[in-house]
Amino acid sequence: MESQFDTVVSAYEHSMEEMPFREHVEAWSFLNAVGDITGRDVLDLGCGSGLYARRLRREGAARVVGMDESTAMVEHARRREEREGLGVEYLAADAADPAAGDLPDVAGSFDVVTAVYVLPYASSQEALQGFCATARRALRATGGRFVAAVLNPEFSTDPQWYRGYGMLLSSQQSPAEGTPGHLRAWVGPEVLDLDFFRWSTAAHEEAFRAAGFDRISWIRPTVSEEGRARYGDAFWANYLDCPHALIIDAHAGPGAAPDSRPSTAEGTTAAPRK
């Protein structure tokens, strides 16, 4: 199955270097939220070209497996692994399908599951819950954590709000769950054009709880000291006031993952936006 990410491998791979917020806000905040993973086994959902899978391995994870639906992304990640020999494994699979969590090398094998900008690409509540169900099924029977960077349900709809950080976010003005939106990001001479879907705080939390996560925390991003020193506080003010992404840290206790059939709750609406 073709993915919208198949044609943006190069831009995605270079975005960490070309877009300062990715390193000094996103990676800084996300890796702090993940915490010490020394000796842990980690599954990175929607791993793309392996940006975070490689970093997690270098941070001391005992085993890292990256999973992505884009065969082009996975092929690129595997080629880098052949050159670098970090010991990262890559799987081509759709993490929105709960069955992905039952794969032999995945089911019940991990202490931590991570995902950076994966849940915003869920086009339905079934897919949103599928991502969470895959994460829960991948965790050990003793439980574990799912740490995910997601689209801020209250991201700014001012088309210029994030322009200084190299991107534009646009979306239909609708309170409906799963409202389509579009991201355009400038990565050096390349452009990333990606479609996403907006989900409310309630929709996220419902999906996590349905999958078996019982403690859910939302974390706002911060800026690294290096980022503040290099670009100044004024540069980051807009982003920190209304970041385009937040981090969810969800915990699951001991026990088997529940049945992954999606619920069909109605009436949930997105929070007001700037």
N, C-alpha and C positions, 0 to 999 in steps of 0.2 A: 504494500500500500504506500502510495506517495505521501510525503509529508511536506508541509510548507517550509520545514527546516532543511530539506535536502539541498536547496539552492543557496543557502546562506552560511555554509560551513566556514568559509574564509572570514567573513565579517564577524561571525560569532567568535571564532578563535582569537581574533585580534581585538575584540571589544574591551577586554580587560585592560589592555595596554593603552588603547586610544580614548577610552571614556573614563576620566578620573573618578567619577562617582562609583564606578564598579569596584575599583580597588579600595578607595579610601572610605566609602560608606557601605556599599553592599557586602564585599568580602570581609571587611573589618567587622561589621555587625553580625553577619551570618556565622562566621567562624567563632566569634566570641559566644554566640548563642549555642552553637554546637558544643563548645567546651573541649575539655581534654578527652581525646579519643585514643590515647596511647594503648595499644594492645586490643582495641575494639574492632569488631567486624562491622563494616558500614556498607549499606546499599544506597547508591545515589540515583534516584529516579529522575528521568529526563536529563541524563548526564551530558547531552550534546556532544561536543568534541572532546570532552573529558576535563574541562577546566577545573572543576571542583573535585572530581575523582582523583586527579593527580595531586592536588593540594592536600586532600584528606589523607592520602597515602604518605605524603611527605610530612604531615603533621603527626605521624606515628601510628595510624590505623594498621592493625595486623593484616586485615584483608579488606579490599575495596572492590566492589562490583558496581559498574555503571550500566544503567539500563536506559535505552532510548528507542522510540519508535522509528526514528529516521535512520535508515540504513546507511546513508551518506555520512551522517555524523559518526555512527559507530565504526564504519570503515576507516574514517580519518583517525578516530581515537585509537583503533587497533594498530594502525601504521605508526603512530607516535609511540605506542607501547613497545612495538618491535624495536624501535630505535633506542628508547630510553630504558627499557627493562625495569620499570618500577614495580611490576607485579600486579598491575590493575587488570581486572577482567572486565569484558564488555559483552553485553547481551543486547540483541536487537529484539525488542518486545514492546508491546503497547501497555504501559503501566496503568492506563485507564481501565483495562480489562482485569477484573479481580483475579482471573485465572493466572495472570502473570505472577501473582504472589504464591502460586502453588507449584511453580517450576521446581524441578528437583534441586537445583543449586541455589534456590532462593528461599523456599518455604522454611520458616522457623530457624533461619541461619544467622540472623543479624542482631546486633545490640542497638544499632542506631540506623534510621533511614533518613536521608536528606533529600531535599528537592528545592531547586532554585528556579522560580518562574515556570513551574509546571502546571500547577492548579489553575492559573488563569487561562489555560488552553483547553480546559474542559468545556465542551460545547453543550453539555446537558447536566442536570443534577445527577443522572446515572453515572456519567463519566467522572464528575467531581467526587462522588462517593466511591467510584471504582479506584481512583488514585489512592484514596485513604485506605480502602480495603486491601489493596496490594501491599501498602506499607505495613499494615497490621499483620497480615499473613506472613510477611517476611521476617518479622521479629520473633525472637525466641519465645518459648513457652513461659519463660520467667518474666516476660514483658520487655519494655524498652521505650525508646523515644522516636518521634517523627518530627523533625525540624524542617520547616518549609518557609521559603521566602515567597510571599504571595502578593498579588496586586492589592494595594490599599483600597478597601471598599469606599473610602472617602477621598480618593485621589482628585487633584484639581482638574476641573474641566476647562480652565483657562488654557487656550491652545498654546500660549507662550510660557506657561509656568515652568516647564522643564526644558525649555529650549537651550538655556545656558549650560545644561548638562548633556547636551547632544541628542535630545530626543523630543518628539512631539507625541502626545497621547490624545486621541480623539475617540468619542463615543456618542452614541445616540442618547438623547435626553429622555430616559425612560426608567421608571422604578422597577421594571420587570427583572427577575433573576435571569442571568445568562445573556444580558443585553450585549450585542456585539460591540467591539471597539477595535481600534487600530493603533499600532505602534510604528513610528518611523524613527530610526536612529541612524546617526551619521557616525561611521566608524572609519576615520581617515578618509580615503577616497571612496569607500564602499558605503552602501546604504542597506540597512536592515528594514524590511517591510513585513510586519507580522500581524495577523489578526488574533484578537483575544476576546475573552468573555468576562463580563463583570459579575461578581458574586458578592452578596452582602456578608457582613459579619455572621449573621444568624445562619446563612446557608453553609458557610465554612464550618461553623461549629457543629451544625447538624450532621454534616458529612463525617467529621472526625468522630463524633460520638457514636454514630451508627456503625462505624468500623471498629469500635471498641476502645477508643481513647477517652479516658475519664478525667484527665487534668489538662486543660488547654489554656495557654498563656499567650498574649499578644505582646510583641516587643517592638518598640519604635527604634529605627536605626540611629546611630551616632556617627561622628566623623573621627577618623584616626588623628592622632597628634601630628603625624606627618602630613596628612591632608590639610589640617588647619594651618600648619606652618607654611606649606607650599602655596596654598591658594587664598588663605585668609578667611576669617569668619564670615565676612560679608558675602563671599562667593557662595557659601553653603546655606545662607539664611533661608532662601525660598524653599530649598529642598527639605530642610529640617522642619520648617513650619508645616509643610504638607507633603510628606514623602510619597513617591508613587508606589512604594512597596513597604510592607511590614513583614515581620517574622512571626510565625506560629511555632510554639514549642509545646508539643502534645505528648503526654505520657500514657502508656498502657500498662496495666498491672498483669500479674500472672494469669495464665489461662489461655484457652484456645480462642482464636479470632471468631467473632460471631458470623452468622450467615451474612453474605455481602449483598443480598438483594436490596436495591435502593428503596428508600421510603419515598412517598409522594406528597410530602407536606405542601400545603398551599398557603398563600397569603403572606409569605415572607417578602419584604421589600428592602431595597438598599437604603443605607443611611444617607442623609443629606450630604451633598458635595459642595466644595468651594466653587 
